[in-house]
Each structure stands twice: as structure tokens, then as C-alpha cells.
Amino acid sequence: MIIKNDSFTVIFLDSVDSTHKYLKNYIQNSGYKNPQLVITQNQTNGIGSRDNKWIGKKNNLYFSFVLSKELLPDDLPIQSASIYFSYLLAELLKEQGSSIWLKWPNDFYINGDKIGGTITNFKNDLFYCGIGLNLVKNNHFNALDISIDVNNIIDKYTKIINKKYLWKKIFSKYLLEFKKSKHFSATVKNQKISLENAILNEDGSIDIDNEKVFSLR
């Protein structure tokens, strides 16, 4: 099923191996004309950070979207797009009553448990972003702590993206939330590094162990 709202063409799929792969193939074959979003609740072979697989379960939320660079705020650092897209979604879910928060740079958490994540690629002036979010709790994974209407959330989220909130505004909010990340670690050069002493820079990178690290995801 395909629908159009004010800003995106949204493609609903019953099942797909990867929304990210599907979308990239779609753009390669059909070209980019306007922002597109592909969504499913059954993804069988998703892509995670650092080319890892994201093992999904049925009835969770998986979607990917693409939009041109010109549709995003001029002050957005390309390398920190994952933080930008992730925080916009987290903020929307918080407004619905969730306690979700964003661990640097692209992981969704409820308390101390990861429930999802974001990957972002930039190619030919197009941003590709894929997001996976657990809606159903099981023996291995926690899930979002509120019930949501998926169609309603996607509609609101795409409209928020369309508003082009400045990175400066998003960063000022995320800077406060970043304190939670200091209790966790992140993978840097394939090694788990504590974020306890990390310093968040205005471009979304962190200073850690005398090295500047970008999210690049």
C-alpha cells in the first residue's frame, strides 16, 4: 500500500528482508523525486550499525526513509544525522508518555535496555535513514514502554522532519540528555569504550581519550 502525506510518499509492506535495502533499490531503479519512506512490522534481515545484522521480531517497527540534503537544516553536520533523526523520534515518543532516551550516538534506550537504533547513510546529496524499534517485549529484548498507533507516529514524525528544526536547537536539548550516555559504552574502532569521560561537541562528535570521534552511522 502506498499513501502520500504532506511531505513523504509512504510505502507499507507486509514483510521485507530490509527496509533499507528495499528503499535503496527502489531509488536506484526509479530515481528520487520526493521524500520516500518504507515501513513494515516484519523485517527478516535488517541492517544494524557497522554492517551488523539487526535481528527483528514480528510486530515491531521498522522503517527507512530518504530525502535530499536541501530538505534538512543548513546547520546540520552530515556526520551527526543519526543523532538528529533519532532525537526527533525520541522527542515525539516522549510527548506520547514514553521514557525513551537516546544513547550516543544512535541507540534508543528504556532505562538501561536498548530497544532500537538508527543507521544513516549519505550518498549523492541524499540522506538514507533506517530505524528499528522494539514494540513487543520478549525473553531477550525490552520494548517501548507505551502503546502507539504506528501510522499516527509515522505521520507525525515525517511532518516534524519537514519542519527543518535547526541542529543548534536539537543539540541544546540532546546535550542535557547526553549525561545518561556516560553510564554506558560505545564501540569505537571495533572496541567498547566507556563514555564516562566523554565530552560532547557542538557538531555531535565526542572527545574521548584525546581523540575526536564522530558517530558516522
C-alpha positions in Angstrom: 0.0 0.0 0.0 1.2 3.5 -0.9 0.0 6.7 0.6 1.1 10.3 0.4 1.0 12.9 3.2 2.1 16.5 3.1 5.8 15.6 2.9 6.5 12.0 2.2 5.4 9.1 0.0 4.9 6.2 2.4 5.1 2.6 1.2 3.7 -0.1 3.6 5.0 -3.6 3.2 3.6 -6.7 5.0 7.1 -8.2 5.2 10.6 -7.4 3.8 14.1 -8.6 4.3 15.4 -5.0 4.9 13.5 -1.7 4.5 16.9 0.0 4.0 17.9 -2.4 1.1 14.4 -2.1 -0.4 14.5 1.7 -0.4 18.0 1.9 -1.9 17.0 -0.5 -4.7 13.8 1.4 -5.2 15.6 4.7 -5.6 18.2 3.1 -7.8 15.6 1.8 -10.1 13.0 4.6 -10.0 15.1 7.6 -9.1 14.5 10.2 -6.4 11.6 12.6 -7.0 10.4 13.4 -3.4 11.0 12.0 0.1 10.1 8.4 0.4 9.5 6.1 3.4 9.2 2.3 3.6 7.7 0.7 6.6 6.9 -2.8 7.9 6.3 -4.6 11.1 8.0 -7.8 9.9 11.7 -7.4 8.8 13.6 -10.6 8.3 17.2 -9.5 7.6 17.7 -5.9 8.8 20.9 -3.9 8.8 22.5 -2.7 12.1 25.4 -0.5 12.8 28.9 -1.3 11.4 27.2 -3.7 8.9 25.9 -5.9 11.6 22.6 -7.6 11.2 19.5 -6.4 13.2 17.6 -9.5 14.1 14.0 -8.4 14.2 10.8 -9.9 15.5 7.3 -9.6 14.1 5.0 -6.7 15.2 7.9 -4.3 15.9 8.5 -1.1 14.0 11.0 -1.0 11.1 11.2 1.9 8.6 13.6 3.6 6.3 13.4 6.9 4.5 15.3 9.0 2.0 15.3 12.8 1.4 17.5 15.3 -0.2 20.1 17.3 1.7 18.2 20.6 0.8 15.2 19.5 2.8 17.3 19.4 6.1 18.5 22.4 8.1 21.6 24.1 6.7 23.4 23.8 10.0 23.1 20.0 10.3 26.5 18.3 10.3 26.3 15.4 7.9 28.2 13.1 10.2 25.6 13.6 13.0 22.4 13.0 11.0 21.8 9.8 13.1 21.6 11.9 16.3 19.3 14.4 14.6 16.8 11.9 13.2 16.9 9.7 16.3 16.4 12.6 18.7 13.4 13.9 16.7 11.7 10.5 17.0 12.6 10.1 20.7 11.2 13.5 21.5 8.0 12.6 19.7 7.6 9.4 21.7 8.3 11.3 24.9 5.4 13.6 24.1 3.3 10.4 24.0 4.4 9.5 27.5 7.4 7.3 26.9 10.6 7.4 29.0 12.7 6.6 25.9 16.2 8.3 25.6 19.0 8.4 23.1 22.4 6.9 23.9 25.1 8.4 21.9 25.1 8.2 19.0 22.1 6.3 17.7 20.7 3.8 20.2 17.2 4.0 21.7 17.0 3.0 25.4 14.4 2.5 28.0 16.2 2.8 31.4 19.3 0.6 30.9 18.0 -1.5 28.0 18.5 -1.0 24.3 15.2 -1.2 22.4 16.3 0.0 18.9 18.7 2.0 16.8 19.3 4.1 13.8 21.6 3.9 10.8 22.2 6.8 8.4 24.0 7.0 5.0 24.7 9.9 2.8 25.1 9.5 -1.0 24.6 11.7 -4.0 23.1 14.5 -1.8 20.6 12.1 -0.4 20.2 11.0 3.2 19.1 7.4 3.8 18.0 6.7 7.4 16.8 3.3 8.8 15.2 2.9 12.2 14.2 -0.2 14.1 12.3 0.0 17.4 11.0 -2.9 19.5 7.3 -2.6 20.3 7.0 -6.1 21.7 8.8 -7.4 24.7 10.3 -10.9 24.7 12.8 -13.1 26.6 15.8 -11.3 25.0 14.7 -7.7 24.4 12.9 -5.0 26.2 10.4 -2.8 24.3 8.9 0.6 24.1 7.1 1.4 27.3 3.9 2.8 25.7 1.5 1.6 23.1 1.5 3.6 19.9 -0.5 3.9 16.7 2.2 3.2 14.2 0.5 5.1 11.3 -0.1 8.1 13.5 3.5 8.2 14.7 4.9 7.9 11.2 2.6 10.7 10.0 3.7 13.0 12.9 7.4 12.1 12.5 7.5 12.9 8.8 5.8 16.2 9.4 8.4 17.0 12.2 11.2 16.3 9.8 9.6 18.6 7.3 9.8 21.5 9.7 13.6 21.5 9.4 14.3 22.2 13.1 17.8 23.7 13.4 20.6 21.4 14.6 21.5 24.0 17.1 18.1 23.6 18.8 18.2 19.8 18.8 21.8 19.8 20.0 21.0 22.0 23.0 18.3 19.5 24.1 20.4 16.4 23.5 23.4 17.9 25.4 21.4 17.6 28.6 20.3 14.0 27.8 23.9 13.0 26.9 24.7 12.7 30.6 22.9 9.4 30.6 25.2 8.0 28.0 28.2 8.5 30.4 27.0 5.4 32.3 27.4 3.3 29.2 30.0 2.5 26.5 30.2 2.9 22.7 32.0 1.0 20.0 35.0 2.9 18.7 37.3 1.3 16.2 35.7 -2.1 17.0 36.4 -1.7 20.7 34.0 -1.0 23.6 35.0 2.3 25.1 33.5 3.8 28.3 31.7 7.1 27.7 32.2 8.2 31.4 34.7 10.9 30.5 33.4 11.7 27.0 32.8 15.3 26.1 30.0 16.0 23.5 31.0 18.6 20.9 28.6 21.0 19.1 28.9 19.0 15.9 27.7 15.9 17.6 31.1 14.3 17.8 32.7 13.3 21.2 36.2 13.9 22.6 37.4 10.7 24.3 40.9 9.6 25.2 42.3 12.6 23.4 40.6 11.7 20.2 37.6 13.2 18.3 35.1 10.6 17.3 32.1 11.1 15.0 29.0 8.9 15.0 29.3 8.1 11.3 26.4 5.7 11.3 
